[in-house]
Amino acid sequence: MTHMTQAQTETPRTSTYELSGARDEAFESHATPREHYATLIADLAAAELDEAVSAVQADLEARGVGFGDGADLSPFFVDPVPRLVGPSEWDRLRQGLAQRVQALIAFVADVYGERAIVSAGAIPERVIATAEYLERDMEGVSISSATYVAGLDLVRGLQGELQVLEDNLRTPSGIAYSLAARETVDAHLPSRAPSNRLDPEPVYDMLGEALRASAPGGIDEPMIVLLSDGESNSAWYEHRVLAERLRIPIVRPDDLSVRGDRVRARIAGGRNHEVHVIYRRTDEDRLRNPDGSLTWLAEALLGPLQAGKVAVVNPFGSGVADDKLVHAYVEEMVRFYRGEEPLIGSVRTYDLGDEDVRADALARLDELVVKPRGGYGGDGVVVCPHASREDRHAVRRRVEADPNRYVAQEMVEISTHPTVHDGTLEPRHVDLRPFVIGSGGVAVTAPVALTRVALDRGSLVVNSSQNGGGKDTWLLA
């Protein structure tokens, strides 16, 4: 893209675009776009943005793109203004995210193996022992060559660097939603896509190859299925799309049976087949219920898994990598397992179980964000700089009573992006979820990412369950 002057790019829309104080992804300053945004901003001057919003949403709804199904379908809202990631930044992300996920894969295997990282003093034993998603039934089960689909949540603060806020190796969603956003925005927004915009379609081939590679040894043509709850699962749309594009059947819990140490599944048409690889996308992701009894998943899969007759993607026990306290040690994992300095940093996270760290964090609690270790979707998060005095006192009491249940993080004033509101552009806060596919200890960053956007003015919560939406994301090579 060529750089345009302010006179060339300033339009009635951009001239009234008011920066919020956070770093803006598209604008360097008032009405001056960043170089890789110049063409897009110029194209938006001629676009009927309200019409684009309506057309994109009608298209998504007609195709059933949403959360849930039928009468319970919640729409997936896509803002028509795409987010752009420039070539140099994408190259750094591509390498850094693959490096990070390879370290996380090694960590999960180590947790259920020798725990060499603990012996080396790089992470305290208590961090692993108190992790909510530690699956003791997986101890001794070899998962060093397991396959993972990782979705990492990145944010950009005032310092300008994208940092990892959370790692998601358990059941990340968003790939099919990302491609749906691309298709609908391309169809309804008159913009000139640059020649160096990456095509996200290869992600399906990458995922298919990784699933096949995860099959138990000696199986050349594995039977692969996608295990779903069905219509009750919020990501049912994605499950259907993935199964179609990967050319694998969807099976539900009632379709599974065990014969000896083999898993069998009833496929459409009523036939039973031995299954070698299960891409698990169910809401249930644990092996044990709170009372210690086996979950239905464990009853169906644990024996064959321990016998090495079936592979599960992502493997059981990988939730230890998603633990928000473990997040505090991921950069050290990169150094320990990879022997390299991290290319992508983490948002600074504080281990409140460490007495000295806790004392320092509580002394400046008003500046920090406090999160429960096992929470998701923003539940239980207290942004102390924006919280009431009563809420800050309450979170202090909870941390002091049970410090191992919480972490503290530095407050990040996450970046904004032009987003359509009443026919004009206004800044809204965004994060970025790229995807990394790992298999056999090797990870590759896929050419696809979903930008999530907080649709309410000033809101920092981008989750779709709390009035968040998505944006098409152009990765530029």
N, C-alpha and C positions, 0 to 999 in steps of 0.2 A: 504494500500500500504506500502511496505517496503521502508525504506530510502536507497538510493544508493549513493555511494561515487562519487566524481567528476570523478575519473578514469573510473567508470562504466558507467557514463552517458554522458561524453564528447564525442562528435562525430564531424566529419568534419562540420556538420551544426551548432551544438551548440558552438563549439570552436570559431566560427566567429560571434556569436550572440553578438552584441554590445548594451549594455544598453544605453538608451537615456538620462538618468538623472532623468526621472520620475520613480516612483516605478513600478517595473515589476510584473505582476501577477504570472508568472510561474518561474522566476529565482530570487534567493536571491542575487546572484552576478554573475560575469562572469562565464558562463558554469556550474553553480551550481543550479540545480532546487530546488524549494520548495518541501518539503517532499511529499505532496499529488499530485505533478506533476511528480514524479520520473519515474513511470512506463510509463506514456504517453510519456515523453521525450525520454525514451529508445526506445519505439515502433516507434517513428518518424524517428529514425536513419535508419530503414529499409524501410521506406515508400517512394514511388515515388511521391513526393509532387505535382509536376506539373500535373502528371496524375490524382492524387486525385482531384485537383482543376477542371480539365476538366470534370472528371466523375461526380462530385457533381453538377456542373453547368448544364451539359447536362441532368442529371436526373431531376433537378428542372424545367428546361425549358420544358422538355417532359411532365411533369405533370401540366404545366400551372401555376407554382408558381411564382408570380410576382405582379406588381402593374398596375392596369388598365386591359385591355382585348384586345384580337385580335391584330390588327395592332398597337395599341397603348400600347401593353404590355411592360412594363419596367421590366427587369430581377431583381430578388431578388438574390443578390450575397451572397453566403455563403462561408466563408473561412473554409477549412476542419480541422483546428486545434481547438479543442474545448477548452472552458474556464471552469475551475473547481472552484467550491466554496466548501471549506472544511467543515467538519461536525460542528465544533464549531461555525464557522461564519454563516453557514446556520441556525443553531438553533437560533442564536441571530437575524438574519434577519427575520426568520419566526415569531418570537414573536413580534419583534419591528415594523414590517410593519403592522401586524394585529392591534397592539395598535394604530399606527398612523392613519390608515384608519378608525378605529372606532371613533377616535376623529374628523376626517374630516367629517364623516357622521353626527355626532352629531352637528358639526358646521353648516353644510348646513341646517339641520332641524331648528336650532336656528335662522339662518339668516331670515328664512321665518316665524318664530314664535315670541318668546318674546325677542330675542336678549339679553339673559341673560349675555352673555360674554361681551357685550358692557356695560351693567349696572354695571358689576363687575369691569370695568376698565381694562380688560385684552387685549382688542383690541379697537382702536379708531373707532368711528362710521363712520368717513370719509372713512376709508379703505373699508368698506362694501358699503357705499353709492356711491363711485366712481368706484366700480368694473365693468368692461365692461360686464361681464356675469351675472350681477344681473338681475333676471327676476321678476319684480314687480307683474306680474300676478300670481305668485306662492305664494304670501303672504297670509297666512291663509290656504293654502292647506297642509294637513298633509302628510309629507313624512318621518316621524320618523321610519317607518318600511320598507322604500324603499330598493330596491336591487341595488347594484353598482358593476361594474367591474372596478377595479382601476389598472392602470399601472404606476409605479413610476420609475423615472429615477435616478439611483444612480451612484455616481462617487467616486473614491478613489484617494486621493491626497498623498502628500509625508508623511503625518502624519500616513497613513496606515489604517485609518478607512473608511469604506464605509459610505457616507452621501447622503441624498436625495437632488438632484439638483432641481427637479421639480416634482410636484404631478399632475397626470392626472386622473381626475374623469369624464371627459366629454365624450370622445369617444376614449378611448385608443385601439390601435390595437396591434397585435403581437402574440397572442396565437397560432393561426394556423400556422403562420410562424415559431414559435419556434419548433413546432412538426415536421414541414417539414424539418427543419434543422437537427433535431435528426435522422429522418428516412434516409436522404440522407448521412449524415456523417457516420452513423453506417454501411451503405451499402458499402461505398467506401474508408474508412480509416481503415487500419489494426491495430486496437488498442484494448487493453484488457480493456473493461469497468469493473470497480470494482463492487463488489457485493453490495456495499452500494450506488450505483448511483440510484437516485429516478426516477421512471417511471412517465413521465408527463401525461400519458393518463387519470388518474383520474380527470384532470381538467374539462373534458366534463361532467362527472357526477356531479361534484361540481356546475358547471354553470347551468346545467339542474335543479338541486334541488333548487337553488336560484331563478331561474326564476319562477318555480312553486310556491315557497313560497311567491312571490311578488304579487300574484293574489289578487284582492279585496276580502274582507271577505265573507265567505259562499259559495265560489266556489271551489269544491273539484277537479274537472278535468278541469282546465282552458285551453282555446284556446290561444296558444302562437305563435307569428309570429316574424320573423326577418324582420325589415323594412330597405330596401336598395334602393339606387339610381339605382342599377343595374350595367351594364358594365362600366358606366362612373365613378364609384367610384374607387379610387385607391386601396382600399382593397377588391375589388370584389372577389378575390380568397378566402380570409378569410371568407367572408360572405357565400360563397357556402359551404365551409368546415364546418363552425359552424352549418349551417342549417341542413346539412346532418348528422353530428354527434349528434346533439341535437334532431333530428327527428322532426323538425318544418319547416313549409313552409316559403319561402321567398316571401314577398309582396313588391310591389313598390308603389310610391305615388299615381299613378292612380288607384290602387286597393282598396284604402281606401274610405269609405263613412261613413256618420254619419246619424243615425236615432234617433232623440230625443237626449238622452244623452248616446247613445250607439255607439260604433265604430264597423263597419262591414268591412270585407275584402274579396275581390274576390280571392279565392284560385284556384290553377291549376284545370282545369276542369270546371271553370266558376261558381262554387257555391259560394254564399255569406255566411259568418259565422260571428257571433258575436265574437269579439276579447276581451280577458281579459288582456293579457300581451303583450306588444310590446317591443322587444329588438331593440332599435333604433340604426342604424349604418349609417344613412344618413349624408352627408356633412352639410346639413342644421341642425342646432342644437339650433336655437333661436326661441322665440315666437313672437318677434317683428322685423320688418324691420327697417333700420335706420330712415325712415320717420314716424315711430310709428305705421304703419299698421301691421296687423297680417300676419305672414308668413303662407305658405301653411300648415306647421306642426301645427301651432296653430289653424288654421281654421278646421283642421281635428280632433285634439286631445284635445284642451284646455277645451272645455265644458265638455266632458266625464271625463276628468282628474279631473276637479274641482268638478264634481259630485261624484267622487269616483268609477266610473264604469270601469275604465281602469287604468292599471299601466304601466309606461314607465321606461325602464332600459337603461341607467342611467337616473334618473329623471331630468326634465327640471330645470334649475337653479343651477345644481351642478357645473357649470363652475366657480362659485365664489370661489370654493376650489382650482381651477387651477390658479387663479390670482397670478401673481408673487409677488405682494405686500402682499397678504394674506400669502404667503409662509414664510414671515418674522415672522409670529406669530403662526406657527403650533406647535412648541414645547410648547408654552404657552397654546395652545388648549389641548394638551395631559394632562397638569397639571390641567387645568380647568375642562374638561369633564371627565377625567379618574381618577384624583387624584393620578397620578403616575408620576414618572420622565421618560422622553422619553428614550427608549432603542436605538433608531436610531436618530442621529442628522441630522440637516439640514445644507447645505452649508450656511454660514452666509450671511444674506440678510439685506440690509439697507433700511429703510423707508425714502425716500427722501422728503416725504411730511412733515416730522418732521424737523423743522428749525435747531435744534441743531445737529441732525443726518446728515442732508444735509451738514451743514458747515464742519463737521468732514470728511464726505465722499469726498467732493470737494477738501479738503486740501490734500487728498492722492488719488486723482482720477487716477493718473498714475498707481496705483497698482491694480485697481478694474476692474470688468466687468460691463458694463451698459447695461440694457435690457429694451425694452418697456414692459409695464405690460401685454399687451394682445397678444404679438407676439408668434409665434411658428415656429419650424423648423429652428431656428437660424436666422430668419429674423430680421434685425435691431440691432443685438447684436454687441456691440463694446468691444473687448478685449483690454482695454487701454494699458497694458504693451506691446502689439504687434502692436498697432495702430500708425499711423503717427501723427505728431504733429498737423497737420490740422484736422484730424479726432477727436483727443482728444479735441481740442478747439471747434469743432462743437458740440460734445456731451455735453460739459460743457454748451454751450449756450442753447441747447435744455432743459437740466435739469433745468437751472435757469429760463427759460421762463415758464415751466410747470412741476414742480417737481412731481406732482401726477401721471404723465404718465409713470414714469420710476422707476426702482429700480437699486440698485448697489449690487453686490455680490463680495465676496472675490474671487480672482483668484485661481483656482485649476489646478495644473499641473496634469491632469488626468493620470491614470496609463496606462501602455502599456501591450500588450500581443503578444506572437510570432504569426506571420501571414506570410503566404506564399507570397513571391515575387521573381519571376524568379527562382523558384526551391529551394530557400533557405528560412530561417526564419529571419524575421526582426521585430522589435518592432513597433506596431501601437497602437494608443490610443483607449481605449474602455470605454463604460459605461455599465450599467446593468439595464435591465427592468424586474423586477419580477412583478407578478400579484397577486392581493388580491381581493377576492370576499366577499362582505358584504351583509347581508340580515337581516332585523329585528334588526338592530343596532349591530349585531355581525359580525365580519370579520374574514376570514381565509385566510392565505397565501397559494396559490396554489403551487404544486410541479413543477413549470415551470417558466423559465425565458429566456429572449432573451438577448444575448450580442450583442451590436451594435459596429461596428468597423469603424474607419476612415481609408480608404484604401490608402490615400495619405500620404507619409512620412511627419511627423511633424504636420499634420492637427489634430485639436481638434474637428472637426465637424463630428459627426457620422451619421447624418441623411442620409437616402437612397437617398433623392433628391439632396444631395451634395456629391456624390461619397462615400457614406457609405455602409456598408454591414452588415452581421450578422454572428454570431458564435453559434454553438450548445453549450449549457451550461449544464454542469454536476453538479447537486446539490447533494452533498454527505451527507448522514445522519449518 
